[in-house]
Structures are given as structure tokens and as C-alpha cells.
Amino acid sequence: QKFPNLARDYFMDPGMIHTAFLLDLKPKTRYFYRFGSPTLEGGWSEVYTFVSPPAADQQVDFNWIVYGDLGTMQWPDFSRFPQFWDANASYWTTTRLKRHLVRAIAGEVEPDFDFVVHT
């Protein structure tokens, strides 16, 4: 019996991945950034923002969201895989989490979290 190669058949190219290190940030300060290049089609990204953490010697409370692999639900290409549409629990959990994060990032609601970890 021949088995499907799911890694090959359902692979979604993430594009380019880069790493940057930011040095000498001031504690609890909002920074703005964008990425891209004037030489690339599309040029620059929209502007994003983050707030640097408190000073290392400060003891502060924080809230975080941690979630693991919720199954087969991926945005924006979920519609490509109708064979997985019956995974309702994963779909609705992922949808609700995404809606919450997007609204907070867009400033529509006050964020009730300090950072997010996806495992």
C-alpha cells in the first residue's frame, strides 16, 4: 500500500525568515519598525510596534498565552484542504484565538496579554 507524503503534499512555503537583534533598548518603551527593501516588489511592510520589557532588575507580573498544535487549521490556506473541514474543535479554537489576537494587535481592544508562545 502506498501512503501519502503529507509533508510534501501539504507543505506551505513560509517565505524568507530573517533574524534581527535589537540592542540597548530602553525598558517599557514602545518601538516601531518595518521590514522589507525598496528593491523588492511590494517594498516595505506596514509599520509594526512592540513594547520592550521592564528592566531586568524589576519584578513584575505578566500575562501570557501559550498554545500548542491545534491540528490542521492554518490561515489563510485552510480552504485548500476540504478533507480536514470536519475538524471543528480545532477550527473554532483557532478561530477564536486568532480573532482575540488580531483585535488586540489592531488596538480594537486593550490587550490582556503580554506575550504569546506557540509550541
MODELLER restraints for C-alpha pairs under 7 A, 6 or more apart:
rsr = mdl.restraints
at = mdl.atoms
rsr.add(forms.Gaussian(group=physical.xy_distance, feature=features.Distance(at['CA:25:A'], at['CA:52:A']), mean=6.97, stdev=0.5))
rsr.add(forms.Gaussian(group=physical.xy_distance, feature=features.Distance(at['CA:27:A'], at['CA:52:A']), mean=5.64, stdev=0.5))
rsr.add(forms.Gaussian(group=physical.xy_distance, feature=features.Distance(at['CA:27:A'], at['CA:53:A']), mean=5.64, stdev=0.5))
rsr.add(forms.Gaussian(group=physical.xy_distance, feature=features.Distance(at['CA:27:A'], at['CA:54:A']), mean=4.74, stdev=0.5))
rsr.add(forms.Gaussian(group=physical.xy_distance, feature=features.Distance(at['CA:27:A'], at['CA:55:A']), mean=5.20, stdev=0.5))
rsr.add(forms.Gaussian(group=physical.xy_distance, feature=features.Distance(at['CA:28:A'], at['CA:51:A']), mean=5.86, stdev=0.5))
rsr.add(forms.Gaussian(group=physical.xy_distance, feature=features.Distance(at['CA:28:A'], at['CA:52:A']), mean=4.93, stdev=0.5))
rsr.add(forms.Gaussian(group=physical.xy_distance, feature=features.Distance(at['CA:28:A'], at['CA:53:A']), mean=5.30, stdev=0.5))
rsr.add(forms.Gaussian(group=physical.xy_distance, feature=features.Distance(at['CA:28:A'], at['CA:54:A']), mean=5.10, stdev=0.5))
rsr.add(forms.Gaussian(group=physical.xy_distance, feature=features.Distance(at['CA:29:A'], at['CA:51:A']), mean=5.27, stdev=0.5))
rsr.add(forms.Gaussian(group=physical.xy_distance, feature=features.Distance(at['CA:29:A'], at['CA:52:A']), mean=5.37, stdev=0.5))
rsr.add(forms.Gaussian(group=physical.xy_distance, feature=features.Distance(at['CA:30:A'], at['CA:49:A']), mean=6.83, stdev=0.5))
rsr.add(forms.Gaussian(group=physical.xy_distance, feature=features.Distance(at['CA:30:A'], at['CA:50:A']), mean=5.66, stdev=0.5))
rsr.add(forms.Gaussian(group=physical.xy_distance, feature=features.Distance(at['CA:30:A'], at['CA:51:A']), mean=4.23, stdev=0.5))
rsr.add(forms.Gaussian(group=physical.xy_distance, feature=features.Distance(at['CA:30:A'], at['CA:52:A']), mean=6.47, stdev=0.5))
rsr.add(forms.Gaussian(group=physical.xy_distance, feature=features.Distance(at['CA:31:A'], at['CA:49:A']), mean=5.55, stdev=0.5))
rsr.add(forms.Gaussian(group=physical.xy_distance, feature=features.Distance(at['CA:31:A'], at['CA:50:A']), mean=5.55, stdev=0.5))
rsr.add(forms.Gaussian(group=physical.xy_distance, feature=features.Distance(at['CA:31:A'], at['CA:51:A']), mean=6.14, stdev=0.5))
rsr.add(forms.Gaussian(group=physical.xy_distance, feature=features.Distance(at['CA:32:A'], at['CA:47:A']), mean=6.54, stdev=0.5))
rsr.add(forms.Gaussian(group=physical.xy_distance, feature=features.Distance(at['CA:32:A'], at['CA:48:A']), mean=5.64, stdev=0.5))
rsr.add(forms.Gaussian(group=physical.xy_distance, feature=features.Distance(at['CA:32:A'], at['CA:49:A']), mean=4.37, stdev=0.5))
rsr.add(forms.Gaussian(group=physical.xy_distance, feature=features.Distance(at['CA:32:A'], at['CA:50:A']), mean=6.72, stdev=0.5))
rsr.add(forms.Gaussian(group=physical.xy_distance, feature=features.Distance(at['CA:33:A'], at['CA:47:A']), mean=5.58, stdev=0.5))
rsr.add(forms.Gaussian(group=physical.xy_distance, feature=features.Distance(at['CA:33:A'], at['CA:48:A']), mean=5.35, stdev=0.5))
rsr.add(forms.Gaussian(group=physical.xy_distance, feature=features.Distance(at['CA:33:A'], at['CA:49:A']), mean=6.19, stdev=0.5))
rsr.add(forms.Gaussian(group=physical.xy_distance, feature=features.Distance(at['CA:34:A'], at['CA:44:A']), mean=6.76, stdev=0.5))
rsr.add(forms.Gaussian(group=physical.xy_distance, feature=features.Distance(at['CA:34:A'], at['CA:45:A']), mean=5.55, stdev=0.5))
rsr.add(forms.Gaussian(group=physical.xy_distance, feature=features.Distance(at['CA:34:A'], at['CA:46:A']), mean=6.13, stdev=0.5))
rsr.add(forms.Gaussian(group=physical.xy_distance, feature=features.Distance(at['CA:34:A'], at['CA:47:A']), mean=4.83, stdev=0.5))
rsr.add(forms.Gaussian(group=physical.xy_distance, feature=features.Distance(at['CA:34:A'], at['CA:48:A']), mean=6.05, stdev=0.5))
rsr.add(forms.Gaussian(group=physical.xy_distance, feature=features.Distance(at['CA:35:A'], at['CA:44:A']), mean=5.70, stdev=0.5))
rsr.add(forms.Gaussian(group=physical.xy_distance, feature=features.Distance(at['CA:35:A'], at['CA:45:A']), mean=5.42, stdev=0.5))
rsr.add(forms.Gaussian(group=physical.xy_distance, feature=features.Distance(at['CA:36:A'], at['CA:43:A']), mean=5.77, stdev=0.5))
rsr.add(forms.Gaussian(group=physical.xy_distance, feature=features.Distance(at['CA:36:A'], at['CA:44:A']), mean=4.37, stdev=0.5))
rsr.add(forms.Gaussian(group=physical.xy_distance, feature=features.Distance(at['CA:36:A'], at['CA:45:A']), mean=5.95, stdev=0.5))
rsr.add(forms.Gaussian(group=physical.xy_distance, feature=features.Distance(at['CA:37:A'], at['CA:43:A']), mean=5.12, stdev=0.5))
rsr.add(forms.Gaussian(group=physical.xy_distance, feature=features.Distance(at['CA:37:A'], at['CA:44:A']), mean=5.68, stdev=0.5))
rsr.add(forms.Gaussian(group=physical.xy_distance, feature=features.Distance(at['CA:38:A'], at['CA:44:A']), mean=6.65, stdev=0.5))
rsr.add(forms.Gaussian(group=physical.xy_distance, feature=features.Distance(at['CA:62:A'], at['CA:114:A']), mean=6.08, stdev=0.5))
rsr.add(forms.Gaussian(group=physical.xy_distance, feature=features.Distance(at['CA:63:A'], at['CA:113:A']), mean=4.71, stdev=0.5))
rsr.add(forms.Gaussian(group=physical.xy_distance, feature=features.Distance(at['CA:63:A'], at['CA:114:A']), mean=5.35, stdev=0.5))
rsr.add(forms.Gaussian(group=physical.xy_distance, feature=features.Distance(at['CA:64:A'], at['CA:113:A']), mean=5.10, stdev=0.5))
rsr.add(forms.Gaussian(group=physical.xy_distance, feature=features.Distance(at['CA:64:A'], at['CA:114:A']), mean=5.53, stdev=0.5))
rsr.add(forms.Gaussian(group=physical.xy_distance, feature=features.Distance(at['CA:64:A'], at['CA:115:A']), mean=5.04, stdev=0.5))
rsr.add(forms.Gaussian(group=physical.xy_distance, feature=features.Distance(at['CA:64:A'], at['CA:116:A']), mean=5.66, stdev=0.5))
rsr.add(forms.Gaussian(group=physical.xy_distance, feature=features.Distance(at['CA:65:A'], at['CA:113:A']), mean=6.73, stdev=0.5))
rsr.add(forms.Gaussian(group=physical.xy_distance, feature=features.Distance(at['CA:65:A'], at['CA:115:A']), mean=6.55, stdev=0.5))
rsr.add(forms.Gaussian(group=physical.xy_distance, feature=features.Distance(at['CA:65:A'], at['CA:116:A']), mean=4.75, stdev=0.5))
rsr.add(forms.Gaussian(group=physical.xy_distance, feature=features.Distance(at['CA:65:A'], at['CA:117:A']), mean=6.20, stdev=0.5))
rsr.add(forms.Gaussian(group=physical.xy_distance, feature=features.Distance(at['CA:66:A'], at['CA:116:A']), mean=5.93, stdev=0.5))
rsr.add(forms.Gaussian(group=physical.xy_distance, feature=features.Distance(at['CA:66:A'], at['CA:117:A']), mean=4.72, stdev=0.5))
rsr.add(forms.Gaussian(group=physical.xy_distance, feature=features.Distance(at['CA:66:A'], at['CA:118:A']), mean=5.90, stdev=0.5))
rsr.add(forms.Gaussian(group=physical.xy_distance, feature=features.Distance(at['CA:67:A'], at['CA:117:A']), mean=6.52, stdev=0.5))
rsr.add(forms.Gaussian(group=physical.xy_distance, feature=features.Distance(at['CA:67:A'], at['CA:118:A']), mean=5.17, stdev=0.5))
rsr.add(forms.Gaussian(group=physical.xy_distance, feature=features.Distance(at['CA:67:A'], at['CA:119:A']), mean=6.27, stdev=0.5))
rsr.add(forms.Gaussian(group=physical.xy_distance, feature=features.Distance(at['CA:68:A'], at['CA:118:A']), mean=5.64, stdev=0.5))
rsr.add(forms.Gaussian(group=physical.xy_distance, feature=features.Distance(at['CA:68:A'], at['CA:119:A']), mean=4.66, stdev=0.5))
rsr.add(forms.Gaussian(group=physical.xy_distance, feature=features.Distance(at['CA:69:A'], at['CA:119:A']), mean=6.62, stdev=0.5))
rsr.add(forms.Gaussian(group=physical.xy_distance, feature=features.Distance(at['CA:70:A'], at['CA:90:A']), mean=5.41, stdev=0.5))
rsr.add(forms.Gaussian(group=physical.xy_distance, feature=features.Distance(at['CA:70:A'], at['CA:94:A']), mean=6.94, stdev=0.5))
rsr.add(forms.Gaussian(group=physical.xy_distance, feature=features.Distance(at['CA:71:A'], at['CA:90:A']), mean=6.00, stdev=0.5))
rsr.add(forms.Gaussian(group=physical.xy_distance, feature=features.Distance(at['CA:72:A'], at['CA:84:A']), mean=6.88, stdev=0.5))
rsr.add(forms.Gaussian(group=physical.xy_distance, feature=features.Distance(at['CA:73:A'], at['CA:90:A']), mean=6.79, stdev=0.5))
rsr.add(forms.Gaussian(group=physical.xy_distance, feature=features.Distance(at['CA:73:A'], at['CA:91:A']), mean=5.81, stdev=0.5))
rsr.add(forms.Gaussian(group=physical.xy_distance, feature=features.Distance(at['CA:103:A'], at['CA:109:A']), mean=6.01, stdev=0.5))
rsr.add(forms.Gaussian(group=physical.xy_distance, feature=features.Distance(at['CA:104:A'], at['CA:110:A']), mean=5.96, stdev=0.5))
rsr.add(forms.Gaussian(group=physical.xy_distance, feature=features.Distance(at['CA:104:A'], at['CA:111:A']), mean=4.89, stdev=0.5))
